[in-house]
Amino acid sequence: MKKSKVYKKILILPDAHAPWVCWEALKQAHKWRLKHKPDLVICLGDLTDQKIWSNWPKDTDDFSPSDEFKEADKVLRRMHKMFPKMVILRGNHDTRVLRKAVEAGIPKQMFRDVDDVFGFKGWEWIGQNKKLIINTVRGPVIFVHGDEQGGTAAQKSRILGMSLIQGHTHKVSITYTTVLKGTIFGAEMGCIMDVDSKAAKYAAANPVGSSVGFGVLKYGVPYFIDYIPGMKV
């Protein structure tokens, strides 16, 4: 999918993992939207966590599948009020239940996928095998979740020959590369998840931790806005 319009300001919401979102960081992103009025809001995927369908060991106090759905639904309805128009990439967590359905041999005609369940008005889900390329004043930028191919964001941008923004790693990096046609970048945009929640325990052993905040692409230049309690945006 390619947006033909040239976008000047884009708000980027990285992995939210509903229902385990960091509300204070999300509120700061909402304040940024109200103040700066971006042309477009993009979610980089893993909008949902679907912990109950994970291959990681379960916790004894985990939600049932029904309860996790109800909690995620409440969170995403609240999020929809904050960001009524948004383009959403599919992340590997968003497709966990789909993977389980495939393993169980359930035909897709009998299955409601995540984009149907949470297809709120104004939210546009990008198909799993579709590409999202956005035109900016500094050239095209491809947005991906980040698990589609190996390597760093910078390496992927060099392979593709265009600027790239991704989520997935919950880390932050912005690396520029000079190529024949100019300068491109590869950027990771952290996450907007509650990193102290039980859903984030699988990554707790990483000494680097996770970067909580949101991204901005302003006139083709990427920025990461780190979540700091009490910060004004």
C-alpha positions as CSV (number, residue, x, y, z in Angstrom):
1,M,0.0,0.0,0.0
2,K,1.4,3.4,-1.0
3,K,0.0,6.7,0.2
4,S,0.4,9.1,-2.7
5,K,0.0,12.2,-0.6
6,V,3.1,13.9,0.7
7,Y,2.9,13.9,4.5
8,K,4.6,16.5,6.6
9,K,3.9,15.4,10.2
10,I,3.3,11.8,11.3
11,L,2.7,10.5,14.8
12,I,4.1,7.0,15.3
13,L,2.8,4.7,18.0
14,P,5.0,1.7,18.6
15,D,4.1,-1.6,20.2
16,A,1.2,-1.0,22.7
17,H,0.4,-4.7,23.6
18,A,-3.1,-4.0,24.8
19,P,-4.4,-4.5,27.4
20,W,-0.9,-3.9,28.9
21,V,-0.3,-0.3,27.7
22,C,1.6,2.5,29.4
23,W,-1.3,5.0,29.8
24,E,0.8,7.9,30.8
25,A,3.0,7.6,27.7
26,L,-0.1,7.2,25.6
27,K,-1.6,10.3,27.1
28,Q,1.6,12.2,26.2
29,A,1.3,11.0,22.6
30,H,-2.3,12.1,22.6
31,K,-1.3,15.6,23.9
32,W,1.3,15.7,21.0
33,R,-1.5,14.9,18.5
34,L,-3.8,17.6,19.8
35,K,-1.0,20.2,19.9
36,H,0.8,19.4,16.6
37,K,-2.1,18.0,14.5
38,P,-0.2,15.4,12.5
39,D,-1.4,14.5,9.0
40,L,-1.3,10.8,9.9
41,V,-1.1,8.4,12.9
42,I,0.6,5.1,12.4
43,C,0.7,2.1,14.8
44,L,3.8,-0.1,14.1
45,G,2.1,-3.3,15.1
46,D,1.6,-5.4,18.3
47,L,-1.4,-3.3,19.0
48,T,-2.6,-6.3,21.0
49,D,-0.5,-8.7,23.1
50,Q,-2.6,-11.9,23.1
51,K,-0.6,-13.2,26.0
52,I,-2.9,-16.2,26.5
53,W,-1.9,-17.5,23.1
54,S,1.9,-17.1,23.7
55,N,4.3,-20.0,23.6
56,W,6.0,-18.6,26.7
57,P,5.1,-20.2,30.1
58,K,1.8,-19.1,31.4
59,D,1.3,-17.3,34.8
60,T,-1.1,-18.8,37.3
61,D,-3.1,-15.6,37.4
62,D,-3.3,-15.1,33.7
63,F,-6.6,-13.9,32.2
64,S,-8.8,-16.5,30.5
65,P,-9.0,-16.0,26.7
66,S,-12.4,-14.4,27.2
67,D,-11.2,-12.1,29.9
68,E,-8.1,-11.0,28.0
69,F,-10.3,-10.2,25.0
70,K,-12.6,-8.1,27.2
71,E,-9.7,-6.2,28.8
72,A,-8.1,-5.5,25.4
73,D,-11.4,-4.4,24.0
74,K,-11.9,-1.9,26.8
75,V,-8.4,-0.5,26.3
76,L,-8.6,-0.3,22.6
77,R,-12.0,1.4,22.7
78,R,-10.5,4.0,25.0
79,M,-7.5,4.3,22.7
80,H,-9.8,4.8,19.7
81,K,-11.3,7.9,21.4
82,M,-7.7,9.3,21.7
83,F,-6.7,8.3,18.2
84,P,-9.9,8.1,16.1
85,K,-8.0,7.8,12.8
86,M,-5.0,5.5,12.6
87,V,-3.2,3.2,10.2
88,I,-2.2,-0.1,11.9
89,L,0.4,-2.6,10.9
90,R,0.1,-6.2,12.0
91,G,2.7,-7.4,14.5
92,N,3.7,-10.9,15.5
93,H,1.6,-10.6,18.7
94,D,-1.4,-9.5,16.7
95,T,-1.3,-12.8,14.7
96,R,-0.8,-15.1,17.7
97,V,-4.4,-16.3,17.7
98,L,-4.3,-16.7,13.9
99,R,-1.3,-19.0,14.3
100,K,-3.2,-21.1,16.9
101,A,-6.2,-21.3,14.6
102,V,-3.9,-22.5,11.7
103,E,-2.4,-25.1,14.0
104,A,-5.8,-26.3,15.0
105,G,-6.9,-26.5,11.3
106,I,-9.6,-23.9,11.6
107,P,-10.5,-22.6,8.1
108,K,-10.2,-18.8,7.7
109,Q,-13.9,-18.7,6.6
110,M,-14.9,-19.6,10.2
111,F,-12.4,-17.3,11.9
112,R,-12.6,-13.6,12.8
113,D,-9.1,-12.1,12.6
114,V,-7.8,-9.2,14.6
115,D,-8.6,-6.5,12.0
116,D,-12.2,-7.6,12.0
117,V,-12.5,-7.9,15.8
118,F,-10.9,-4.4,16.4
119,G,-11.8,-2.8,13.1
120,F,-13.2,0.4,14.7
121,K,-14.3,3.2,12.4
122,G,-11.4,5.3,11.3
123,W,-8.8,2.5,12.0
124,E,-7.2,1.1,8.8
125,W,-5.4,-2.3,9.3
126,I,-2.8,-3.1,6.7
127,G,-2.8,-6.6,5.4
128,Q,-0.1,-8.9,6.6
129,N,1.6,-9.2,3.2
130,K,1.1,-5.6,2.2
131,K,3.7,-2.9,2.3
132,L,3.1,0.6,3.8
133,I,5.1,3.2,2.0
134,I,4.6,6.9,2.9
135,N,5.8,9.8,0.8
136,T,7.5,12.7,2.7
137,V,9.2,15.8,1.6
138,R,12.5,14.0,2.0
139,G,11.4,10.9,0.0
140,P,9.5,7.7,0.6
141,V,9.6,5.9,4.0
142,I,8.6,2.3,4.5
143,F,6.9,1.3,7.8
144,V,7.2,-2.2,9.0
145,H,6.6,-4.0,12.3
146,G,10.2,-5.3,12.3
147,D,10.0,-9.1,12.4
148,E,9.6,-9.5,8.6
149,Q,13.4,-9.9,7.9
150,G,16.6,-10.2,9.8
151,G,19.1,-7.5,10.6
152,T,18.9,-4.1,12.2
153,A,16.7,-1.3,11.0
154,A,19.7,0.4,9.4
155,Q,20.7,-2.8,7.6
156,K,17.1,-3.2,6.3
157,S,17.0,0.3,5.0
158,R,20.2,-0.2,3.1
159,I,18.9,-3.5,1.6
160,L,15.7,-1.8,0.5
161,G,17.3,1.4,-0.6
162,M,14.9,3.6,1.3
163,S,14.3,5.0,4.7
164,L,12.6,2.6,7.1
165,I,10.8,2.8,10.5
166,Q,10.0,-0.2,12.6
167,G,8.8,-1.3,16.1
168,H,9.1,-4.9,17.4
169,T,12.4,-4.6,19.3
170,H,11.1,-2.1,22.0
171,K,14.5,-0.3,21.5
172,V,15.4,3.0,20.0
173,S,17.9,3.7,17.2
174,I,18.1,6.1,14.3
175,T,20.9,5.5,11.9
176,Y,21.6,7.5,8.7
177,T,23.3,6.1,5.6
178,T,24.5,8.1,2.5
179,V,23.6,6.3,-0.7
180,L,23.9,7.4,-4.4
181,K,20.4,9.0,-4.3
182,G,20.9,10.9,-1.1
183,T,20.6,10.1,2.6
184,I,18.3,7.4,4.1
185,F,17.7,6.2,7.6
186,G,16.7,3.1,9.6
187,A,14.9,3.8,12.8
188,E,13.5,1.7,15.7
189,M,10.8,3.5,17.8
190,G,10.6,1.7,21.1
191,C,7.3,0.7,22.6
192,I,4.3,2.2,24.4
193,M,3.8,-0.8,26.6
194,D,3.7,-1.1,30.4
195,V,7.2,-2.7,30.8
196,D,6.5,-3.6,34.4
197,S,3.5,-5.7,33.5
198,K,3.5,-9.5,33.6
199,A,3.1,-9.5,29.8
200,A,6.6,-7.9,29.5
201,K,8.4,-10.4,31.8
202,Y,9.8,-12.4,28.8
203,A,12.1,-9.4,28.1
204,A,12.9,-8.5,31.7
205,A,16.3,-10.3,31.7
206,N,17.6,-8.0,29.0
207,P,19.9,-5.6,30.8
208,V,19.2,-2.9,28.2
209,G,15.5,-2.9,29.0
210,S,12.9,-1.3,26.8
211,S,12.5,2.3,25.6
212,V,9.0,3.7,26.3
213,G,7.8,6.6,24.3
214,F,6.6,7.4,20.8
215,G,7.9,8.5,17.4
216,V,7.5,11.5,15.2
217,L,8.3,11.9,11.5
218,K,8.4,15.6,10.9
219,Y,9.2,16.9,7.4
220,G,10.8,13.5,6.7
221,V,13.1,13.6,9.8
222,P,12.5,10.9,12.5
223,Y,12.5,11.7,16.2
224,F,11.8,9.6,19.3
225,I,10.1,11.3,22.2
226,D,11.1,9.5,25.4
227,Y,8.4,9.1,28.0
228,I,9.3,11.1,31.1
229,P,6.7,11.4,33.9
230,G,5.4,15.0,33.9
231,M,7.1,15.9,30.6
232,K,5.4,18.5,28.5
233,V,5.2,17.8,24.7
